[in-house]
Amino acid sequence: MTSARISTLKTAPASDTKLLDDHRFRALLSDEDWGRLPVAIWRRFSKRFEDGNTVVYVGEVEEASSSRAGWWLAQAARLIGGPLPTGTQTRVPVIVTVTEDAASGGQIWTRICARRDGFPQVIHSAKRFAGPTGLEEYVGFGVSMALRIAVEHEALVFHSVGYSLQFDPFRLPLPDWLTPGDLTVTHSDLGCGDFRFTLEIIHPRFGRLIRQSAVFREASS
């Protein structure tokens, strides 16, 4: 599934980390919905390490597309840290690390997507268990996106339900015309330790702007 360049990446030995039960995602779903997920997704989203420790997933981009408007959106988003994929290359390695964040009580997600030439693109964001829905994605520069999770076709799906600009302790909702549209992230299990992560942004006027799909597995310890 992945290239030799990333298949040798290792996480810290199990003896160096402490695994805790994590009920933060489960608390956002009904028992019925949670019960419709595959056991592998339960385990993946119930895994919590001590603050500062990291879990690593390695994979490969299998699908990537961007409309002209989507390309401009990704470039403009560089002004707030570049939270969107800027390339459309496939069959390139990608690494995702999830680090427990003591400061926010959430998780810091770092995505490293290789390119066939030049440096990889690095995307940072933080999942915080806060905001109007109980879960939000913070991308920096005060910009955050409220998320609502659901179970669809045995996959865990994250839907955007509003964007805001935060200046503690104030939160200013952004008008629709200042947002990229509806963002959906789907986490579906493929069995044998593999899972698919799909990002899609659809604008009410311009249609699909960006779509990226990659297949991952947890790096061996």
N, C-alpha and C positions, 0 to 999 in steps of 0.2 A: 504493500500500500504506500509506503513512504520510501524516500530515497535513503541511500546509505549515509548521507550527510547528517540525517537526524535520527536514524534508527538506533544509534549508539548512545543517544543522550540518556542520562540516568538521573533519577531523583535521588534525594538524600536517603541513606539507609533508614529502614524503618525504625531502628533503634534510636535514631537521632530526632525523631518527631513523635508527637503524641496525637493520636487520632481521637476526636471527640464526636459524640452524636450531634447532629445538626438538624433541628426541626424548623428552621427559619423558612425554608421554601414550602415545606409541607403545611405549615400554618396558614399559608395563603390560598390553599385549596380545600375543598370539602373532602371528607374521608372517602366519599364515593369516587370523586375524580382522581384522587391520589391512588386509589385502589385499581384504577384502570391503566396505570403506567406499568411498563415492564419492570421487573425487579432490578435490572441493571441500572435503570434511570433512578429508581429509589436510592440505590446505593451511591450513585454518583452525586446526587443532590442531598445526601444526608451525611456527606463526608466533610468534616471540619477539622482543620489542624489548629494547633496552638498559634497564637498571634505571631506573625512574622514568618511562619513556615509556608511552603509552597507545594502545590501539586502541578505536574507538568504533563501536557498532552501533546503528542506529535502527530502530524498528519500531512495531507496533501490536498491542494485545491483541485477540485474536480470540475467545477463550473464557475464561470465568472463573466459577467456582462454588465455593460453600462451604456445608457443612452447618452446623447450629447448633453442633455440637461443634467443627467446624473454625473457626468464627468466634471462639468462646471461646479456642481454642488460639492463634490469631493474636494476640488481645488479650493473653493471658498471656505470649506470647513477647516482648512489648514490654519486659518486665523484663530481658531479655538482649539488648536492642538492636533488637528488631522484625525478625527475619530472614524472616518469612513475609508474603505479601500479605494485606492487611486489607480490600481492596475487591473487588467483583465487577463493576465496570464494564467494558464492552467498547468497541471502537472508540475507544480512547484511546491517545495516544502513549506509548511507553516507550523509554527509552535505557539501554543497557548499556555500561559502560566496563570494560576489562580493563587493569590496570596492573601492570607487572613490579615485584615487591617485593624489593629487595636484602636486607632484613633476614631474611626467611624463605626466600628462594630460590623463592618461589611467585608467585602472582598475586592481586591484590586486585580483586574484582569489585564494582562499584557499579551498582545498578539504580535507575533513576528512573522511576516510573510516575505519569503525570499523572492528575488527577481533574478532573471537570467543575466542581467547586467546591472551594476550599481549596488548600492546598499539595500538591505531589506527594508520594507516599511514596518515601522513599529507603532502600534496603536495602544494607547492606555485609556482605561476607563475604570470606574469603581461602581460596583453594585452595592447600594445602600438600602437597608431595610427601614425605609422612612418614606415621607411624602404622602400624598393623598391616597395612594393605593397600597401603601406598605412596602413598596419596592420601587426603586428608581435607579437609573443609570446616570452617573455623573461623569461628564467628559472633560471637565475643567473650565476655567474662565467663567465660573458661575453658572454654566449651562447644564441642566439636567433634564431627564426625560422620565416621566412616570410610566411604569410598566404594570400591566395586568397579565397574570399567567393563567393558562387554561390547558386542558388536556384535549387534544384533537387527534384522532386516529392513532391512539397509543403513543403520541409524541407530546413532549412538554413544549408549549408555545408561549412566547413572550410578545405581547402586543403593546405598542406605544399608545398612550391615552392622554397625551398632553406634554408640552414642553414648558420649561420655566427658567427664569434667570434669578439666581439666588444671591442675595447680599445679606448675610446673617445679621439679624434674625428675619429678614424680609424675603419673600418669595413673590416674584412678579410673573404671572402667566404670560407666555408669548402668544401673540395673535397667530391664527392659522397661516397668514401670508408670510410669516417669518419662519415657518417650519418646513421641513422637507416632505411632509406628508406622513403616511402610515408606515411605521417600521415594524417588521415582524421577524423574530428570530425563532427558529424551530430546532429543537434538539430531539432527534429520533434515534432509537437504538437499532443497530444492525446485527447484533449477536456476535458472539466470539470475542467480546471486548471492544468491538468497533462501534462508533456512533457518527452520525452526520449532523453537522452544524450548518444551518442555512440562514443567511441574512437577505432580506428583501425590503426595499423601500418603494412604495407606490404613492405617487402624487395624484391628487384628485383631478388635476388638469393635464399634467404631462405624462401620466401613466407610470409604468415601471421605470424607475431611475437607475437602481443598482440591484444586482442579485449576485450573491457569492455563496458557493456551497463547498464544504471541505469535509473529508472523512478523517477521523481521529481515533487514537487509542491512548490510554495512559502509558507514559514512559515506564519501562520496567525498573524495578528498584534493585 
